C-alpha cells in the first residue's frame, strides 16, 4: 500500500484524496464550532439572513442526552481529522485509517440525513450551517469510499 502522503508517481490522486479529506474535516470542525457558539450565544446576527438557525438550534432535536448536536459533530470531524493525520505517522492507522474514516463518514451521513429530515418535516426551518455540515460529511464519505476502494484494489 502506498503511503498517503508519499504516493507513487502513477498515483498522485491518492495524495489529492487524502488532502481533500483532511481539508474537509477541518472545514467541518470549523462549521461545528460556529454552530456550537451559536447554540450558546443565541446571536441571531450569526444566522446570516436566515432565522432558521435559531429555530433549529432551539429545537429539542439540537440536543442528545443534554449534549449539543454541534458538539457531537465537532468531535466527529476532529476524530476523522486525527485519523487522517495519523495515517502518515503510524503504520496501523495507514492500514486501517481509510476504513475508520469510511465508518465515521457513514455515521455522519446517516445522522445528517436524519437531522435534515427533521429540519424539513418536523421543525419546518433550515439552518444553512447545518446543511453545510451535511454536505461536508457527505463529501468526506464519498472520498472515503474512493480511498477505500483504491486501497483494496492495490
Secondary structure, 3 states (H helix, E strand, C coil): CCECCECCHHHHHHHHHHHHHHHHHHHHHHHHHHHHHHHHHCCHHHHCCCCHHHHHHCCHHHEECCEEHHHHHHHHHHHHHHHHHHHCCCHHHHHHHHHHHHHHHHHHHHHHHHHHHHHHHHHCCCCHHHHHHHHHHHHHHHHHHHHHHHHHHC
